[in-house]
Amino acid sequence: MPFASKLILGSGSPRRAELLLTLGITPHAVRPPEIDETPAKGEIPLHYCRRIAAEKAAAMAVGAGEVVLCADTTVALGRRILGKPGDEREAEAFLRGLSGRRHRVITSVVVRNEGTSFARDVVTSVKMKRLSDAELAAYLASGDWRGKAGAYAIQGPAGAFIPWIQGSYTAVMGLPVAETAALLVAAGYPVHEGWA
């Protein structure tokens, strides 16, 4: 298979761009697709996450020599999908629900070249400590919850609330690095060339 020379990142997430940089990859372009991310009635978190990542990838044009990378990260509390909170009140409700409990963070990654799609789901179990009212108030005041699935980012101040995970730390951040590298290689993108 000929190597693809251009990686198009179908995500506006600065965390995903930072995680690609750990592999020595700077995307040729960043083109987040516009899709409806509303969960379907009764949709379970894994199916939702997988569908959204696939729809993002399908919405992107792939030119000759290009590989497209799209992903979606969903926080699942049982069968409940905790997306990005609309306001501080919803963020507080999410965090109170997660407080003192284990939950799952699902990241689905889809990589497409001109002919084929490659996909992988990574599910990580995460334990959040029981939050005091003071901790919750301080975190909400920080604003770090904005734009974050489940109202928190493990690599930010909320990392102090996470004593235990089982799975991929980078997947909780938004892009599982090992699995993404393998998908890119499968799609013909020379991940390891920039390491020399």
C-alpha positions as YAML, in Angstrom:
chain: A
units: angstrom
residues:
- id: 1
  name: MET
  ca: [0.00, 0.00, 0.00]
- id: 2
  name: PRO
  ca: [1.43, 3.43, -0.90]
- id: 3
  name: PHE
  ca: [2.03, 5.77, 2.01]
- id: 4
  name: ALA
  ca: [-0.38, 8.64, 2.53]
- id: 5
  name: SER
  ca: [1.51, 11.87, 3.07]
- id: 6
  name: LYS
  ca: [-1.18, 14.13, 4.54]
- id: 7
  name: LEU
  ca: [-3.07, 13.65, 7.79]
- id: 8
  name: ILE
  ca: [-6.32, 15.59, 8.11]
- id: 9
  name: LEU
  ca: [-7.55, 15.89, 11.70]
- id: 10
  name: GLY
  ca: [-11.33, 15.93, 11.83]
- id: 11
  name: SER
  ca: [-11.45, 17.45, 15.30]
- id: 12
  name: GLY
  ca: [-11.06, 20.92, 16.76]
- id: 13
  name: SER
  ca: [-9.91, 19.49, 20.09]
- id: 14
  name: PRO
  ca: [-6.56, 20.96, 21.17]
- id: 15
  name: ARG
  ca: [-6.02, 17.85, 23.32]
- id: 16
  name: ARG
  ca: [-6.20, 15.56, 20.29]
- id: 17
  name: ALA
  ca: [-3.70, 17.73, 18.44]
- id: 18
  name: GLU
  ca: [-1.37, 17.64, 21.48]
- id: 19
  name: LEU
  ca: [-1.63, 13.86, 21.71]
- id: 20
  name: LEU
  ca: [-0.79, 13.48, 18.00]
- id: 21
  name: LEU
  ca: [2.26, 15.66, 18.64]
- id: 22
  name: THR
  ca: [3.50, 13.03, 21.14]
- id: 23
  name: LEU
  ca: [3.80, 10.77, 18.08]
- id: 24
  name: GLY
  ca: [5.68, 13.49, 16.21]
- id: 25
  name: ILE
  ca: [2.64, 14.18, 14.03]
- id: 26
  name: THR
  ca: [1.41, 17.64, 13.12]
- id: 27
  name: PRO
  ca: [-1.75, 17.42, 10.98]
- id: 28
  name: HIS
  ca: [-1.55, 18.84, 7.46]
- id: 29
  name: ALA
  ca: [-4.97, 20.43, 8.13]
- id: 30
  name: VAL
  ca: [-7.63, 20.57, 10.83]
- id: 31
  name: ARG
  ca: [-11.18, 20.30, 9.48]
- id: 32
  name: PRO
  ca: [-13.78, 19.44, 12.14]
- id: 33
  name: PRO
  ca: [-16.96, 18.21, 10.40]
- id: 34
  name: GLU
  ca: [-20.36, 19.57, 11.39]
- id: 35
  name: ILE
  ca: [-22.69, 16.75, 12.40]
- id: 36
  name: ASP
  ca: [-25.66, 16.36, 14.73]
- id: 37
  name: GLU
  ca: [-24.34, 14.77, 17.94]
- id: 38
  name: THR
  ca: [-27.74, 14.25, 19.58]
- id: 39
  name: PRO
  ca: [-28.05, 10.74, 21.06]
- id: 40
  name: ALA
  ca: [-30.80, 8.58, 19.53]
- id: 41
  name: LYS
  ca: [-33.64, 7.55, 21.83]
- id: 42
  name: GLY
  ca: [-32.48, 4.65, 24.01]
- id: 43
  name: GLU
  ca: [-28.97, 4.65, 22.49]
- id: 44
  name: ILE
  ca: [-26.35, 3.13, 24.79]
- id: 45
  name: PRO
  ca: [-23.03, 4.97, 25.28]
- id: 46
  name: LEU
  ca: [-20.74, 2.61, 23.30]
- id: 47
  name: HIS
  ca: [-23.04, 2.55, 20.27]
- id: 48
  name: TYR
  ca: [-23.48, 6.32, 20.47]
- id: 49
  name: CYS
  ca: [-19.74, 7.00, 20.63]
- id: 50
  name: ARG
  ca: [-18.99, 4.57, 17.78]
- id: 51
  name: ARG
  ca: [-21.75, 6.09, 15.61]
- id: 52
  name: ILE
  ca: [-20.65, 9.70, 16.17]
- id: 53
  name: ALA
  ca: [-17.00, 8.94, 15.32]
- id: 54
  name: ALA
  ca: [-18.09, 7.07, 12.17]
- id: 55
  name: GLU
  ca: [-20.44, 9.88, 11.12]
- id: 56
  name: LYS
  ca: [-17.69, 12.46, 11.59]
- id: 57
  name: ALA
  ca: [-15.34, 10.43, 9.38]
- id: 58
  name: ALA
  ca: [-18.05, 9.80, 6.75]
- id: 59
  name: ALA
  ca: [-18.77, 13.55, 6.57]
- id: 60
  name: MET
  ca: [-15.19, 14.31, 5.49]
- id: 61
  name: ALA
  ca: [-13.86, 14.27, 1.94]
- id: 62
  name: VAL
  ca: [-10.67, 12.23, 1.56]
- id: 63
  name: GLY
  ca: [-8.36, 13.23, -1.29]
- id: 64
  name: ALA
  ca: [-5.50, 11.34, -2.91]
- id: 65
  name: GLY
  ca: [-2.64, 10.81, -0.47]
- id: 66
  name: GLU
  ca: [-4.77, 11.87, 2.51]
- id: 67
  name: VAL
  ca: [-5.75, 10.07, 5.69]
- id: 68
  name: VAL
  ca: [-8.56, 11.44, 7.84]
- id: 69
  name: LEU
  ca: [-8.65, 10.95, 11.63]
- id: 70
  name: CYS
  ca: [-11.86, 11.46, 13.63]
- id: 71
  name: ALA
  ca: [-12.73, 10.54, 17.21]
- id: 72
  name: ASP
  ca: [-15.42, 10.90, 19.81]
- id: 73
  name: THR
  ca: [-15.12, 10.67, 23.59]
- id: 74
  name: THR
  ca: [-18.14, 9.91, 25.74]
- id: 75
  name: VAL
  ca: [-18.47, 9.62, 29.50]
- id: 76
  name: ALA
  ca: [-20.86, 6.83, 30.49]
- id: 77
  name: LEU
  ca: [-22.46, 6.56, 33.91]
- id: 78
  name: GLY
  ca: [-24.19, 3.20, 33.61]
- id: 79
  name: ARG
  ca: [-26.31, 3.48, 30.46]
- id: 80
  name: ARG
  ca: [-26.42, 7.27, 30.72]
- id: 81
  name: ILE
  ca: [-24.43, 9.41, 28.28]
- id: 82
  name: LEU
  ca: [-22.80, 12.44, 29.91]
- id: 83
  name: GLY
  ca: [-21.92, 14.78, 27.07]
- id: 84
  name: LYS
  ca: [-20.59, 18.33, 27.27]
- id: 85
  name: PRO
  ca: [-22.62, 20.24, 29.86]
- id: 86
  name: GLY
  ca: [-24.67, 23.14, 28.54]
- id: 87
  name: ASP
  ca: [-24.16, 25.26, 31.64]
- id: 88
  name: GLU
  ca: [-22.73, 25.25, 35.17]
- id: 89
  name: ARG
  ca: [-25.87, 23.76, 36.63]
- id: 90
  name: GLU
  ca: [-25.67, 20.73, 34.31]
- id: 91
  name: ALA
  ca: [-21.92, 20.42, 35.00]
- id: 92
  name: GLU
  ca: [-22.68, 20.30, 38.74]
- id: 93
  name: ALA
  ca: [-25.32, 17.61, 38.19]
- id: 94
  name: PHE
  ca: [-22.86, 15.51, 36.16]
- id: 95
  name: LEU
  ca: [-20.11, 15.83, 38.77]
- id: 96
  name: ARG
  ca: [-22.45, 15.03, 41.66]
- id: 97
  name: GLY
  ca: [-23.49, 11.90, 39.73]
- id: 98
  name: LEU
  ca: [-19.87, 10.86, 39.18]
- id: 99
  name: SER
  ca: [-18.73, 11.70, 42.73]
- id: 100
  name: GLY
  ca: [-17.58, 8.62, 44.64]
- id: 101
  name: ARG
  ca: [-18.40, 6.27, 41.75]
- id: 102
  name: ARG
  ca: [-16.77, 4.39, 38.91]
- id: 103
  name: HIS
  ca: [-17.73, 5.28, 35.37]
- id: 104
  name: ARG
  ca: [-16.50, 4.49, 31.87]
- id: 105
  name: VAL
  ca: [-14.86, 6.79, 29.37]
- id: 106
  name: ILE
  ca: [-15.30, 5.56, 25.81]
- id: 107
  name: THR
  ca: [-13.23, 6.91, 22.93]
- id: 108
  name: SER
  ca: [-13.98, 5.71, 19.41]
- id: 109
  name: VAL
  ca: [-11.42, 6.44, 16.71]
- id: 110
  name: VAL
  ca: [-12.00, 6.20, 12.95]
- id: 111
  name: VAL
  ca: [-9.23, 6.57, 10.38]
- id: 112
  name: ARG
  ca: [-10.09, 6.72, 6.66]
- id: 113
  name: ASN
  ca: [-8.02, 6.70, 3.52]
- id: 114
  name: GLU
  ca: [-9.42, 6.84, -0.03]
- id: 115
  name: GLY
  ca: [-10.57, 3.24, 0.00]
- id: 116
  name: THR
  ca: [-11.06, 1.95, 3.53]
- id: 117
  name: SER
  ca: [-12.07, 2.87, 7.07]
- id: 118
  name: PHE
  ca: [-10.34, 1.54, 10.19]
- id: 119
  name: ALA
  ca: [-12.00, 1.86, 13.61]
- id: 120
  name: ARG
  ca: [-11.28, 1.08, 17.23]
- id: 121
  name: ASP
  ca: [-13.12, 1.64, 20.51]
- id: 122
  name: VAL
  ca: [-11.20, 2.03, 23.75]
- id: 123
  name: VAL
  ca: [-13.11, 1.76, 27.04]
- id: 124
  name: THR
  ca: [-11.43, 2.91, 30.26]
- id: 125
  name: SER
  ca: [-12.83, 2.53, 33.78]
- id: 126
  name: VAL
  ca: [-12.39, 5.63, 35.93]
- id: 127
  name: LYS
  ca: [-13.02, 6.16, 39.65]
- id: 128
  name: MET
  ca: [-13.83, 9.65, 40.89]
- id: 129
  name: LYS
  ca: [-13.35, 10.28, 44.60]
- id: 130
  name: ARG
  ca: [-16.22, 11.58, 46.67]
- id: 131
  name: LEU
  ca: [-16.24, 15.34, 46.13]
- id: 132
  name: SER
  ca: [-16.78, 17.77, 48.99]
- id: 133
  name: ASP
  ca: [-19.00, 20.79, 48.42]
- id: 134
  name: ALA
  ca: [-15.89, 23.00, 48.62]
- id: 135
  name: GLU
  ca: [-14.03, 20.96, 45.96]
- id: 136
  name: LEU
  ca: [-17.05, 20.98, 43.68]
- id: 137
  name: ALA
  ca: [-17.59, 24.74, 44.07]
- id: 138
  name: ALA
  ca: [-13.91, 25.52, 43.41]
- id: 139
  name: TYR
  ca: [-13.84, 23.31, 40.31]
- id: 140
  name: LEU
  ca: [-17.03, 24.79, 38.90]
- id: 141
  name: ALA
  ca: [-15.65, 28.30, 39.52]
- id: 142
  name: SER
  ca: [-12.49, 27.38, 37.55]
- id: 143
  name: GLY
  ca: [-14.54, 26.94, 34.38]
- id: 144
  name: ASP
  ca: [-12.40, 23.93, 33.40]
- id: 145
  name: TRP
  ca: [-15.60, 21.86, 32.92]
- id: 146
  name: ARG
  ca: [-16.63, 23.85, 29.83]
- id: 147
  name: GLY
  ca: [-16.58, 21.84, 26.61]
- id: 148
  name: LYS
  ca: [-15.61, 18.62, 28.40]
- id: 149
  name: ALA
  ca: [-17.59, 15.38, 28.18]
- id: 150
  name: GLY
  ca: [-18.79, 14.50, 31.68]
- id: 151
  name: ALA
  ca: [-17.82, 18.03, 32.82]
- id: 152
  name: TYR
  ca: [-14.18, 17.21, 33.57]
- id: 153
  name: ALA
  ca: [-10.77, 16.71, 31.95]
- id: 154
  name: ILE
  ca: [-8.41, 14.22, 33.60]
- id: 155
  name: GLN
  ca: [-5.35, 16.25, 32.53]
- id: 156
  name: GLY
  ca: [-6.67, 19.43, 34.20]
- id: 157
  name: PRO
  ca: [-7.45, 20.33, 37.82]
- id: 158
  name: ALA
  ca: [-10.00, 17.48, 37.96]
- id: 159
  name: GLY
  ca: [-7.06, 15.05, 37.81]
- id: 160
  name: ALA
  ca: [-6.94, 15.60, 41.59]
- id: 161
  name: PHE
  ca: [-10.35, 13.89, 41.78]
- id: 162
  name: ILE
  ca: [-9.26, 10.69, 39.95]
- id: 163
  name: PRO
  ca: [-7.35, 8.25, 42.20]
- id: 164
  name: TRP
  ca: [-7.71, 5.24, 39.90]
- id: 165
  name: ILE
  ca: [-8.15, 4.30, 36.25]
- id: 166
  name: GLN
  ca: [-8.02, 0.98, 34.44]
- id: 167
  name: GLY
  ca: [-7.26, 1.34, 30.75]
- id: 168
  name: SER
  ca: [-5.85, 4.12, 28.61]
- id: 169
  name: TYR
  ca: [-5.05, 7.51, 30.16]
- id: 170
  name: THR
  ca: [-4.68, 9.10, 26.71]
- id: 171
  name: ALA
  ca: [-8.09, 7.73, 25.69]
- id: 172
  name: VAL
  ca: [-9.63, 9.52, 28.67]
- id: 173
  name: MET
  ca: [-7.91, 12.68, 27.40]
- id: 174
  name: GLY
  ca: [-9.58, 12.14, 24.02]
- id: 175
  name: LEU
  ca: [-7.28, 10.05, 21.82]
- id: 176
  name: PRO
  ca: [-5.78, 6.63, 22.68]
- id: 177
  name: VAL
  ca: [-2.23, 7.09, 21.35]
- id: 178
  name: ALA
  ca: [-1.21, 3.43, 20.91]
- id: 179
  name: GLU
  ca: [-4.43, 2.41, 19.17]
- id: 180
  name: THR
  ca: [-4.45, 5.56, 17.01]
- id: 181
  name: ALA
  ca: [-0.88, 4.93, 15.85]
- id: 182
  name: ALA
  ca: [-1.84, 1.37, 14.83]
- id: 183
  name: LEU
  ca: [-4.89, 2.61, 12.89]
- id: 184
  name: LEU
  ca: [-2.84, 5.25, 11.08]
- id: 185
  name: VAL
  ca: [-0.22, 2.67, 10.07]
- id: 186
  name: ALA
  ca: [-3.01, 0.35, 8.83]
- id: 187
  name: ALA
  ca: [-4.37, 3.23, 6.71]
- id: 188
  name: GLY
  ca: [-0.95, 3.84, 5.16]
- id: 189
  name: TYR
  ca: [0.20, 6.85, 7.16]
- id: 190
  name: PRO
  ca: [3.94, 6.65, 8.07]
- id: 191
  name: VAL
  ca: [3.66, 7.29, 11.81]
- id: 192
  name: HIS
  ca: [7.22, 6.29, 12.68]
- id: 193
  name: GLU
  ca: [9.01, 8.22, 9.93]
- id: 194
  name: GLY
  ca: [9.15, 11.43, 11.97]
- id: 195
  name: TRP
  ca: [10.92, 9.73, 14.88]
- id: 196
  name: ALA
  ca: [14.40, 9.58, 13.34]
...
